[in-house]
Amino acid sequence: MQPTGRSVALVTGAGSGIGRAVAERLAAFQVNIGALGRTADELKETVTTIRSRGGNAVALEADIADEKQMRAAVAQLIATYGRLDIVVANAGVNGVWAPIDDLKPFEWDNTIEVNLRGTYLTLHFCVPHLKAAGAGAIVIVSSINGTRTFTTPGATAYAATKAAQLAIAQQLALELGKYHIRVNAVCPGAIKTSIGDNSTLRGKAETAVPVEWPDGDIPLTGGEPGEPEQVAAVIQFLVSNDAKHVTGTPIWVDGGQGLLR
C-alpha cells in the first residue's frame, strides 16, 4: 500500500524525454510513480534513478495502444499503491509526415492508434480510480502542432491527433468536473527528446509552404529547443493544489515558437 500522505501518479512514456522528466520531478515532490512505457531497459533506468533519490516508483511495461496490456498495467499500479490520483498521458509518436496522397493508410492508422487510442485507453482505465479517490488531476501532453501551428510539412496525421487530444482535455474537463477531477493539456514546441527517432518525413518539398523564418525561430532561446524538465515543471504545477481552479486549459511550452510560426 502507499506510504501515508503520498499521492500516486501514472506517467506514460516514462522511459525517456518529457515522461521521464515528469516522473522524476513528481517523485521529488513525494509522489509515488507508476512509470509506464514499452521499453523495459529505459523504465528500469527511470525507476532506479527515482529510488536512488529516495522516491518510490514501479515499472509498468505496456503498449498504450494495447487494451489488455493497459488494463493489466493499471491493475498492477493499483495493486502496488492502492490508489491513483494523477495521470500524465504523455506517450506518443510523431509517425510519418508525408503529403496526404502519399501517406499510406497503415501509416495514418499507426499514428492515430498510438496517439489517440493510447490516450483513450490510458484515461479509460484510470478515470474509475480517480473517481474512487474522490478527486484527481489529468494532464494530456499535446503539441503546438494542431493547436497553435500548422506549418510542419506533411504532419497531417500528427496534427490531427494533437488537436484531438486538446479537444479530449476540454471535453473531459466538463464531464469529470463533478467528480473533482481536473483535466488540462500541455502543448510543447521543440523540446530536446528522442521522439524524432520514431519519425519519418517524405515529400517535404510537396507540402512545405515557402516561408523564410528568421534565424532562431524560438524567440525566447534564440532558436534553442527547450528542455524536458521545463515541460515537467509546468505539469507539476498543473497536478498540484496550486492549480486547483485550473481545468480545460491548454498551456503552450514553446518559448514563443508557435506565435512566430
Secondary structure, DSSP 8 states (H G I E B T S, - for coil): ---TT--EEEEETTTSHHHHHHHHHHHHTT-EEEEEES-HHHHHHHHHHHHHTT--EEEEE--TT-HHHHHHHHHHHHHHHS---EEEE-----EEE--TTTS-HHHHHHHHIIIIIHHHHHHHHHHHHHHHHT-EEEEEE--SBTTTB--STT-HHHHHHHHHHHHHHHHHHHHTGGGTEEEEEEEE-SBSSSGGGGEEE--HHHH-------SSSSGGGTT--B-HHHHHHHHHHHHSGGGTT--S-EEEESTTHHHH-
